[in-house]
């Protein structure tokens, strides 16, 4: 959990409030205190990292009403009620209404601490289960969006799960067509800011003369032609995610201004001196070695280190060839549905050229080939002909054959629901042989 669990004490009597606060502090239990239920409700939200200990008798809203309001916000948030002498019947009713426990005045500090500890343990378990479920749902969702059974793609999905729920700015690196924007959207969808805007900016597609206005916005009259106020991309991303694609293309002058915004988390529109808070997560993507560019003086090193809080490297398609058959089949189905055409048959005999090709355009190129096949523009799987040749990244024959075999085995295991016997029968090999090859290729293992 990102925040330390604590006890929120709601008590209008200053002596009792101070006694509760000191008793919890002496036991190293984080504590916050307020005088009224109204003040407490300003702090409480779903997944609140703590528990509530409240007196029933309060000025304004009483403890029973507070209990009902808290349960409306988060039904699993423990509320412990403090009752005065003669209020036991009220406490029993509160337990029926969902109170976690009650403490009768006068009470010893040790007893209050014991009750608070039990409530905190309950809350900790609840939040851990919620986070685990969210991570599992995120992982299941990612497997449908970031396709691939290779160790490299399993690692990418795990990093998205691990980094998605954090507030860290992330630098996404990968060649053209590896899916950097898709990964950025997955990170946004896995973050607490998922309900905010996802604002994507192609830093290489904006004219330098318009860059500052587009990014930071401007006031009416800020320059000739600025007839009215414009909210910039960063401001539009408030409460969400700002995605800076092709960050290496950003002009150096704009890099300086962006660095200042990221450090101070505020900006000023062109023509204004009023600071505007910036509350967004920043994801940047590059297709080059940004560190090398910074070392050459072509990119600000301080901005590089500011963006590179966490790093996510996307593998090129040639380094995860075993994923190609699965991806190609997926793109064929998508293209057939999009163009209202029948799905061509991509049999095993056609998989060899797919695996042997170098794929300089990566996943984007593979998708385009699937589109052309569905449209009947070119025949064959894939329609490269003589393009399948040794290139600067081409793999040796043994590695290509191994990737082909690995992909067939992974495909068979998926098709057979993980059954070794059924997969061995479909491939026409002995179970022991298949088992050895699965171990050799580490199929199904987490990275």
C-alpha positions as CSV (number, residue, x, y, z in Angstrom):
1,X,0.0,0.0,0.0
2,X,1.3,3.4,-1.0
3,X,0.2,5.2,2.2
4,X,0.7,4.2,5.9
5,X,-2.4,3.0,7.6
6,X,-3.5,5.3,10.5
7,X,-6.3,5.9,12.9
8,X,-8.6,8.9,12.5
9,X,-10.0,9.9,15.9
10,X,-13.2,11.9,15.9
11,X,-13.8,13.4,19.4
12,X,-15.0,16.8,20.5
13,X,-13.8,16.5,24.1
14,X,-10.2,17.9,24.0
15,X,-9.0,15.8,26.9
16,X,-10.3,12.5,25.5
17,X,-9.0,13.5,22.1
18,X,-5.6,14.2,23.4
19,X,-5.6,11.0,25.5
20,X,-6.5,8.9,22.4
21,X,-3.8,10.6,20.3
22,X,-1.0,10.1,22.9
23,X,-2.0,6.5,23.6
24,X,-1.7,5.6,19.9
25,X,1.5,7.6,19.3
26,X,3.1,5.8,22.3
27,X,2.4,2.5,20.4
28,X,3.9,3.9,17.2
29,X,0.4,3.9,15.5
30,X,0.0,6.8,13.1
31,X,-3.0,9.0,14.2
32,X,-4.9,12.0,13.0
33,X,-7.5,13.8,15.1
34,X,-10.5,16.0,14.2
35,X,-13.3,17.5,16.3
36,X,-16.4,16.9,14.2
37,X,-17.9,14.3,11.9
38,X,-18.0,16.9,9.1
39,X,-14.2,17.3,9.3
40,X,-13.7,13.6,9.2
41,X,-15.8,13.2,6.1
42,X,-13.7,15.7,4.2
43,X,-10.8,13.2,4.6
44,X,-12.6,9.9,3.8
45,X,-12.8,8.4,0.3
46,X,-13.0,4.9,-1.1
47,X,-9.8,2.9,-0.2
48,X,-9.1,5.3,2.6
49,X,-5.8,4.2,4.2
50,X,-7.0,4.0,7.8
51,X,-9.8,3.3,10.3
52,X,-12.2,5.7,12.1
53,X,-12.6,5.8,15.9
54,X,-15.5,8.2,16.7
55,X,-17.5,9.3,19.7
56,X,-21.2,8.8,19.2
57,X,-22.1,12.1,20.9
58,X,-20.8,14.9,18.7
59,X,-21.8,18.5,17.9
60,X,-23.6,18.7,14.5
61,X,-23.6,15.3,12.8
62,X,-23.4,12.5,15.4
63,X,-21.4,9.3,15.3
64,X,-24.3,7.1,14.1
65,X,-24.8,9.4,11.0
66,X,-21.1,9.4,10.4
67,X,-21.1,5.6,10.5
68,X,-23.8,5.5,7.8
69,X,-22.0,8.1,5.6
70,X,-18.7,6.2,5.9
71,X,-20.4,2.9,4.9
72,X,-21.9,4.7,1.9
73,X,-18.4,5.8,0.8
74,X,-16.7,2.5,1.6
75,X,-18.7,-0.3,3.2
76,X,-15.5,-2.1,4.3
77,X,-14.0,0.8,6.2
78,X,-13.9,-0.1,9.9
79,X,-15.6,2.4,12.2
80,X,-15.2,2.0,16.0
81,X,-17.7,4.0,18.1
82,X,-17.1,5.4,21.6
83,X,-20.2,5.3,23.7
84,X,-21.0,7.0,27.0
85,X,-22.4,5.3,30.1
86,X,-26.0,4.2,29.3
87,X,-25.5,4.1,25.5
88,X,-24.8,0.4,25.3
89,X,-28.2,-0.2,23.5
90,X,-27.2,2.4,21.0
91,X,-23.8,0.7,20.5
92,X,-25.6,-2.6,19.9
93,X,-27.7,-1.0,17.2
94,X,-24.6,0.5,15.7
95,X,-23.0,-3.0,15.5
96,X,-26.1,-4.2,13.6
97,X,-25.7,-1.2,11.3
98,X,-22.2,-2.2,10.4
99,X,-19.9,-0.7,13.1
100,X,-16.6,-2.7,13.5
101,X,-16.6,-2.5,17.3
102,X,-17.5,-0.1,20.2
103,X,-15.7,1.2,23.3
104,X,-17.6,2.2,26.4
105,X,-16.5,5.1,28.5
106,X,-14.5,5.2,30.6
107,X,-11.9,3.1,28.9
108,X,-8.3,2.4,29.4
109,X,-5.8,3.5,26.8
110,X,-4.5,0.0,26.4
111,X,-8.0,-1.3,25.5
112,X,-8.5,1.5,23.0
113,X,-5.2,0.7,21.3
114,X,-6.0,-3.0,21.2
115,X,-9.4,-2.3,19.5
116,X,-7.7,0.1,17.0
117,X,-5.0,-2.5,16.2
118,X,-7.7,-5.1,15.3
119,X,-9.5,-2.6,13.1
120,X,-6.2,-1.7,11.4
121,X,-5.4,-5.4,10.7
122,X,-8.8,-5.8,9.2
123,X,-8.4,-2.7,7.0
124,X,-4.9,-3.8,5.9
125,X,-6.2,-7.2,4.8
126,X,-9.1,-5.6,2.9
127,X,-6.9,-3.2,1.0
128,X,-4.4,-5.9,0.2
129,X,-7.1,-8.1,-1.2
130,X,-8.5,-5.2,-3.3
131,X,-5.0,-4.4,-4.7
132,X,-4.4,-8.0,-5.5
133,X,-7.8,-8.3,-7.3
134,X,-7.0,-5.1,-9.2
135,X,-3.6,-6.4,-10.3
136,X,-5.1,-9.7,-11.4
137,X,-7.8,-7.9,-13.4
138,X,-5.2,-5.6,-14.9
139,X,-3.0,-8.6,-15.9
140,X,-6.0,-10.4,-17.5
141,X,-6.9,-7.2,-19.4
142,X,-3.3,-6.7,-20.5
143,X,-3.0,-10.2,-22.0
144,X,-5.8,-9.3,-24.4
145,X,-4.2,-6.0,-25.4
146,X,-0.4,-6.7,-25.2
147,X,-0.4,-10.0,-27.0
148,X,2.4,-12.5,-26.8
149,X,3.6,-15.5,-24.9
150,X,7.3,-14.7,-25.1
151,X,9.3,-14.1,-22.0
152,X,10.0,-10.5,-23.3
153,X,6.3,-9.7,-23.5
154,X,5.4,-11.3,-20.2
155,X,8.0,-9.0,-18.7
156,X,6.5,-6.0,-20.4
157,X,3.0,-6.9,-19.0
158,X,4.4,-7.4,-15.6
159,X,6.1,-4.0,-15.7
160,X,2.9,-2.4,-16.7
161,X,1.1,-4.0,-13.8
162,X,3.9,-3.0,-11.4
163,X,4.3,0.6,-12.6
164,X,0.7,1.3,-13.5
165,X,-0.5,1.9,-10.0
166,X,2.5,4.2,-9.1
167,X,2.8,7.9,-9.7
168,X,6.3,7.6,-11.3
169,X,7.0,9.3,-14.7
170,X,8.1,6.6,-17.2
171,X,10.3,6.7,-20.3
172,X,9.1,4.1,-22.9
173,X,11.8,3.1,-25.4
174,X,11.3,1.0,-28.5
175,X,11.7,1.0,-32.3
176,X,9.1,2.4,-34.6
177,X,6.0,0.2,-34.6
178,X,6.6,-1.7,-31.3
179,X,3.5,-0.3,-29.7
180,X,4.7,2.5,-27.4
181,X,1.5,4.5,-27.4
182,X,-0.5,1.3,-26.7
183,X,1.7,0.6,-23.7
184,X,1.2,4.2,-22.6
185,X,-2.5,3.8,-22.8
186,X,-2.3,0.6,-20.8
187,X,-0.3,2.3,-18.1
188,X,-2.9,5.1,-18.0
189,X,-5.7,2.6,-17.7
190,X,-3.9,0.8,-14.8
191,X,-3.3,4.0,-12.9
192,X,-5.3,5.9,-10.3
193,X,-5.7,8.6,-12.9
194,X,-7.5,6.4,-15.3
195,X,-10.7,8.5,-15.1
196,X,-8.7,11.6,-16.3
197,X,-7.8,12.5,-19.8
198,X,-5.1,10.6,-21.8
199,X,-3.5,13.4,-23.8
200,X,-1.1,12.3,-26.5
201,X,1.3,14.8,-28.1
202,X,3.6,13.9,-31.1
203,X,6.5,16.1,-30.4
204,X,7.8,15.5,-33.9
205,X,4.5,16.6,-35.6
206,X,4.2,20.1,-34.2
207,X,5.7,23.1,-35.9
208,X,8.2,24.8,-33.6
209,X,6.3,28.1,-34.0
210,X,3.1,26.5,-32.5
211,X,4.8,24.3,-30.0
212,X,4.7,26.5,-27.0
213,X,1.1,27.5,-27.5
214,X,-0.1,24.0,-28.0
215,X,1.8,22.6,-25.0
216,X,1.3,25.5,-22.5
217,X,-1.7,27.3,-23.9
218,X,-2.2,31.1,-24.2
219,X,-4.3,34.0,-23.1
220,X,-6.3,36.1,-25.5
221,X,-4.0,38.7,-27.1
222,X,-0.8,36.8,-26.2
223,X,0.4,37.2,-29.8
224,X,-1.0,38.2,-33.2
225,X,-3.9,36.0,-34.1
226,X,-4.6,34.8,-30.5
227,X,-8.1,36.0,-30.4
228,X,-9.2,33.9,-27.4
229,X,-7.8,31.9,-24.5
230,X,-6.6,28.4,-25.3
231,X,-6.0,25.6,-22.7
232,X,-2.7,23.8,-23.5
233,X,-2.2,20.1,-23.7
234,X,-0.5,19.9,-20.3
235,X,-3.4,21.7,-18.6
236,X,-5.9,19.5,-20.4
237,X,-4.2,16.4,-19.0
238,X,-4.8,17.6,-15.4
239,X,-5.9,14.7,-13.3
240,X,-4.9,12.3,-16.1
241,X,-1.9,11.3,-18.2
242,X,0.3,13.3,-20.5
243,X,2.0,11.2,-23.2
244,X,4.9,12.8,-25.0
245,X,5.6,10.7,-28.1
246,X,8.9,11.1,-30.0
247,X,10.2,13.2,-27.2
248,X,13.6,13.3,-28.9
249,X,12.1,15.7,-31.5
250,X,11.2,18.4,-29.0
251,X,13.1,21.6,-29.6
252,X,15.8,22.4,-27.0
253,X,14.1,25.7,-26.0
254,X,10.9,23.8,-25.3
255,X,12.8,21.1,-23.4
256,X,14.0,23.8,-20.9
257,X,10.4,25.1,-20.4
258,X,9.0,21.5,-20.0
259,X,11.7,20.7,-17.4
260,X,10.7,23.7,-15.3
261,X,7.0,22.6,-15.5
262,X,7.9,19.1,-14.4
263,X,10.1,20.2,-11.6
264,X,7.7,22.8,-10.2
265,X,4.5,21.1,-11.3
266,X,3.0,24.3,-12.4
267,X,2.8,26.3,-15.7
268,X,1.9,29.7,-17.0
269,X,0.0,30.2,-20.2
270,X,1.6,32.5,-22.8
271,X,0.6,36.0,-21.9
272,X,-0.1,35.2,-18.3
273,X,1.7,35.4,-15.0
274,X,-0.7,33.3,-13.1
275,X,0.7,29.8,-12.2
276,X,-1.6,26.9,-12.9
277,X,-1.0,23.6,-10.9
278,X,0.0,20.6,-13.0
279,X,-1.5,17.4,-11.7
280,X,-0.8,14.7,-14.3
281,X,1.4,11.7,-14.8
282,X,4.0,12.1,-17.6
283,X,4.9,9.3,-19.9
284,X,7.4,9.9,-22.7
285,X,8.3,7.7,-25.6
286,X,11.4,7.6,-27.8
287,X,12.6,5.4,-30.7
288,X,16.2,6.4,-30.2
289,X,18.8,6.0,-27.5
290,X,17.9,9.1,-25.5
291,X,20.9,8.8,-23.2
292,X,23.3,8.8,-26.1
293,X,21.5,11.8,-27.5
294,X,21.9,13.6,-24.2
295,X,25.6,12.6,-24.1
296,X,26.0,14.2,-27.5
297,X,24.4,17.4,-26.3
298,X,21.3,17.0,-28.6
299,X,18.9,16.5,-25.7
300,X,18.9,18.0,-22.2
301,X,20.5,15.5,-19.8
302,X,18.5,17.0,-16.8
303,X,15.2,16.4,-18.7
304,X,16.3,12.9,-19.7
305,X,16.9,12.0,-16.0
306,X,13.7,13.8,-15.0
307,X,11.6,11.7,-17.4
308,X,13.5,8.5,-16.8
309,X,12.3,7.8,-13.3
310,X,11.3,4.4,-14.5
311,X,12.2,2.8,-17.8
312,X,10.1,0.4,-20.0
313,X,11.9,-1.1,-23.0
314,X,9.7,-2.7,-25.7
315,X,11.4,-5.5,-27.7
316,X,11.4,-5.4,-31.5
317,X,9.4,-8.2,-33.2
318,X,12.6,-9.9,-34.4
319,X,13.5,-10.6,-30.8
320,X,10.2,-12.3,-30.0
321,X,9.5,-14.2,-33.2
322,X,7.5,-16.9,-31.3
323,X,4.8,-14.3,-30.9
324,X,4.4,-13.7,-34.6
325,X,1.9,-16.5,-35.4
326,X,-0.4,-15.4,-32.6
327,X,-0.2,-11.7,-33.5
328,X,-0.7,-12.4,-37.2
329,X,-3.8,-14.5,-36.6
330,X,-5.2,-11.8,-34.3
331,X,-4.6,-9.1,-36.9
332,X,-6.2,-11.3,-39.6
333,X,-9.3,-11.6,-37.5
334,X,-9.4,-7.9,-36.8
335,X,-8.9,-7.0,-40.4
336,X,-11.6,-9.4,-41.6
337,X,-14.1,-7.9,-39.2
338,X,-13.1,-4.3,-40.1
339,X,-13.3,-4.9,-43.8
340,X,-16.2,-7.3,-43.7
341,X,-14.1,-10.0,-45.6
342,X,-13.6,-13.7,-44.9
343,X,-10.6,-14.7,-42.8
344,X,-7.8,-16.2,-45.0
345,X,-6.2,-19.4,-43.8
346,X,-2.7,-19.0,-42.5
347,X,-1.6,-22.5,-42.2
348,X,1.6,-23.9,-40.7
349,X,3.2,-24.1,-44.2
350,X,3.0,-20.3,-44.4
351,X,4.5,-19.6,-40.9
352,X,8.1,-20.0,-42.0
353,X,8.4,-16.8,-44.1
354,X,6.6,-14.9,-41.3
355,X,9.3,-16.0,-38.8
356,X,12.2,-15.6,-41.2
357,X,11.4,-12.0,-42.1
358,X,13.2,-9.2,-40.3
359,X,10.2,-7.0,-39.6
360,X,11.8,-3.5,-39.6
361,X,8.4,-2.0,-39.1
362,X,7.7,-4.3,-36.2
363,X,4.1,-5.0,-35.1
364,X,2.7,-2.1,-37.2
365,X,4.2,-3.7,-40.4
366,X,2.8,-7.1,-39.4
367,X,-0.7,-5.6,-39.0
368,X,-0.4,-3.9,-42.4
369,X,0.5,-7.3,-44.0
370,X,-2.6,-8.9,-42.4
371,X,-4.7,-6.1,-43.8
372,X,-3.4,-6.6,-47.3
373,X,-3.9,-10.4,-47.1
374,X,-7.5,-9.9,-46.0
375,X,-8.1,-7.4,-48.8
376,X,-6.6,-9.7,-51.3
377,X,-4.2,-7.0,-52.5
378,X,-1.3,-9.5,-52.3
379,X,-1.3,-13.3,-52.0
380,X,0.8,-15.4,-49.7
381,X,1.7,-15.3,-46.0
382,X,3.5,-12.9,-46.0
383,X,3.6,-11.4,-49.5
384,X,7.3,-10.5,-49.4
385,X,8.8,-12.9,-51.9
386,X,12.4,-12.1,-52.2
387,X,12.3,-9.6,-49.3
388,X,13.0,-12.5,-46.9
389,X,16.7,-12.1,-46.8
390,X,19.6,-11.5,-44.4
391,X,19.5,-8.0,-43.0
392,X,21.4,-6.2,-40.3
393,X,19.3,-7.8,-37.6
394,X,18.7,-11.2,-39.3
395,X,19.0,-14.2,-37.0
396,X,21.2,-17.2,-37.9
397,X,19.4,-20.2,-39.3
398,X,19.6,-22.2,-36.1
399,X,18.0,-19.4,-34.1
400,X,15.2,-18.9,-36.7
401,X,14.4,-22.6,-36.7
402,X,14.4,-22.6,-32.9
403,X,12.0,-19.6,-32.9
404,X,9.8,-21.4,-35.3
405,X,9.7,-24.6,-33.2
406,X,9.1,-22.6,-30.0
407,X,6.2,-20.8,-31.6
408,X,4.6,-24.0,-32.8
409,X,4.9,-25.6,-29.3
410,X,3.6,-22.4,-27.5
411,X,0.6,-22.3,-30.0
412,X,-0.2,-26.0,-29.5
413,X,0.0,-25.7,-25.7
414,X,-2.4,-22.7,-25.8
415,X,-4.8,-24.4,-28.2
416,X,-4.8,-27.6,-26.0
417,X,-5.4,-25.6,-22.8
418,X,-2.0,-26.4,-21.3
419,X,-2.5,-30.2,-21.7
420,X,0.9,-31.8,-22.4
421,X,-0.6,-35.0,-23.7
422,X,-3.0,-33.4,-26.1
423,X,-0.4,-31.0,-27.4
424,X,2.1,-33.8,-27.9
425,X,-0.6,-35.8,-29.9
426,X,-1.4,-32.8,-32.0
427,X,2.3,-32.2,-32.8
428,X,3.0,-35.9,-33.4
429,X,5.8,-36.1,-30.8
430,X,6.3,-38.1,-27.6
431,X,5.3,-36.4,-24.4
432,X,8.8,-36.7,-23.0
433,X,10.2,-35.0,-26.1
434,X,7.7,-32.2,-25.8
435,X,8.3,-31.8,-22.1
436,X,12.1,-31.5,-22.8
437,X,11.5,-28.8,-25.5
438,X,9.1,-26.9,-23.2
439,X,11.9,-26.8,-20.6
440,X,14.5,-25.9,-23.2
441,X,12.5,-23.0,-24.6
442,X,11.1,-22.0,-21.1
443,X,7.6,-21.8,-22.5
444,X,5.1,-20.5,-20.1
445,X,7.7,-19.4,-17.5
446,X,7.4,-15.9,-16.0
447,X,10.4,-13.7,-16.8
